[in-house]
């Protein structure tokens, strides 16, 4: 399967960029460098000038790919959601029981990320930390409605929609599947951030990933279903 996955290309909606960074080595350097620098500095301190210096290029070259650092952050988060969806698709592909698929889906979207290896210019571990700390900034803006109309958030929506459909397989009469899925994802961001920086706002349990277990138990409890009992 790893050989098959290595041929997969993660697509980001073209409204986000001026030139597809996956189309050139410079574009890939821009993405790789922006992940490294944004992870190190944070979004507020990150600038195209610093990025250009970091990758030994020019600001003008960066601007040929993205019109602003906000659009670059939107690209990074959109890539992450599409990558997470593709990981989810392969993780549940051969699972027939919808409860098992739902449990696996919750684990995929809440667990700590490991580096993929199929995308040499993307450090998924650093990108995950950027998404946790910065992703809300792509939609908590005045431009959110305009960006939404152009399809900028399609990757995130597709991920939520895919898991929502699994919930409806398990519980066809459940009225709030999208709300439940987005609450799990956004809540996980907060809990991961708290665990790193404000640990008294969350709970750490020795020997387990308390955040993933909490959200799996929460979803199953809300849906009033028993765990599958299968090893996942």
N, C-alpha and C positions, 0 to 999 in steps of 0.2 A: 504493500500500500504506500510505503514511503516514496517509492519510485513514481507512483501515480500522482501523489500529492505534490511532488517537486515540479510537475508540469502545470500546476494550477496557477493562474494569474489572478491576483486579487484586484477587483475593479472598483474604482472610486468614481462617483458621479462627475462628469466632465465640467459641470458648472462651477466646480470648486477651484479648478486650476486653469491657467492660461495655456500651459503646455504640459502634457503628461510627463511627470518626472520619471516614470518607468521606461520612457522611450529613449533615454540617453544615459550615458555614464555620469555626466554632470548632474542630471536630475536625480539619479540615485545617490550621488555624493551629497546633494542638498538635503535629501531625506535623512540619510544616515547622520550627517552633521547636525541637522536640526534636532534629531532625537537626542544625540549626545549632549548638545548644548542646552536644550530646553530642560533636560533631566538635571543637568548640573546647575543651571542658573534660575530656573523657573520661567514662566511665560512672561511675567512683567519685565524682567531684566533682559530677556532675549530680544535681540534686534537683528535685522538683516545685515547690518554692518559687521556685527560680531560673527554672524554665521559665515559671511564671505571671507573674513579673516581666518576663521577656523578651517575652512575647506580650501584656502588659498585660491579664491576666486574673487569676483567683484559683485557689489550690490546690484549692478545692472543685470548681471547674469541671473541672480536670484529672482529679480522682478520679472524676468521673462517667463518664469514658471508660476509665480504667485503674486497677486496684486497687493497682498498685505500679510502681516504675520498672523492675523486672525484667520485668513483663508488657509494658511499653512497649517495652523493648529486644527482647523476643520478637516483638512486632508488627512492629518495623522490620526485623528479620532475616527474618521470615516473608514480609513484603511483598517484600523483595529477592529471595528464592529464587523466589517466584511470578513476579515480573517477569523474572528471568533465564530461567525456563522459557518464558515467552511469547515472549521474544526468540529463544530457541533454536528454538521451533516454527516461527516465520516464517523463520528463517535457513536451515532445512533442508527447508522444505516442498516445494520443486521439485527436490530432489536425489535421484536414483534410486540412485546408487552408495553402498552403505552405508559404504565406506571414506571416501569424500568427506564423508558426513554425520558420521562419527565425528570426522574431522579438524576439521570446522567446529564440532562440539559442544565439542571440547577448547579451541578458540580462544575460543568464546563464554564459557566458564566460567573461563578463566585470563587473558584479556587485561585491560588497563586499561579501566575503564568510562568511557564518554562520556555526557554528559547527554542524556536521552531527548527532552525537550521535550513529550511527550504528557501529562505529569503535572506541572502547574504548581506544586503544593505539595511536590514531591519533588525534591531535588537528588541525583541518582543517584551523582554523583562523591563527594560527602561521605558518602552512605550506604554506598558501597562501602568507604570507609576505616573507617567504623564497624564494618562486618561483618568486615573483616580484623582489626581490633584487639580487638573485643569479642564476636564471635558465639559463641565457645566458652563464654562465661559464661551463655548461655541454657540449656545442657544439662549443664554441669559443676556441677550443684546437687543437693541432696537431693531436690528436687521433680521431678527429671527423669522418673521413672517415672509419677508422677501426671499430669504435663503430657503425656507421651506417650500415655497412655490416653485423654485428652480430644481428641487430634488436633492438638496444638499444633505438632508438627514435620512436619505433612503436606506443606507446601510444599517443604521440603528433600528429603523422601523421594520426592516426585513427580519432582523434577529428577533425582535419582540414578537412579530407576527408568527414566526416559525414556532416559538415556544408556546405562544398563546393557543395555537392549533392543537398542540399536544395536550394542553390543559383541557381543551374542549373534547378531546377524545376520551380523557379520563372522566371528565365531569361535564357532559353536554349542556346542562342547564346552568352552569356557572356564569354569572353575568359580568364579571369584571376581570377577564383574563389578561388583557393588555395592561390594566392598572396594576395587577399583581406582578406581572413580569417586570415592568419598569420600576416598580417599588423595590423588588429584589435587587435589580442591577444597581440602581442609584443608592440604595441603602448599603449594599456591599461596598461601594466606593467610600462612603462615610466611615464604615466600620474598619476597612483597611487603613484609612487615613488616621483614624483614632488609634488603632493598634500601634501605628508607627510613631505618632506624635502626642496623642492625648489618651494614654492607655486607661486612665480611670473612667473614661466614657464608654468603654467596651469591656468584654470579658475574654481573658486568655486562659485556656485550659491546657495543661501540660500533656503532650503526646497526641494532640488532635488539632485539626483545623477547625477551630470553634466557629468561625464565621460561616464556612460552608455548611457545617452541620446545623447551625442555627437556622439558616435560610431553607435548607431542605426540610427540616422539621416544621418550620413555619408554614411553608407551602402545603405540605401534606396535611397539617392540622387544619388549615383554612379550608382545604378541599374535603376534609373529613374522610380521608382515605388512609389505609394502612400501608406502611412501607412494604416494598416488594419482597424484602428478605433476601434478595440476591446480592452477591458481592459486586460492587461497582468500582 
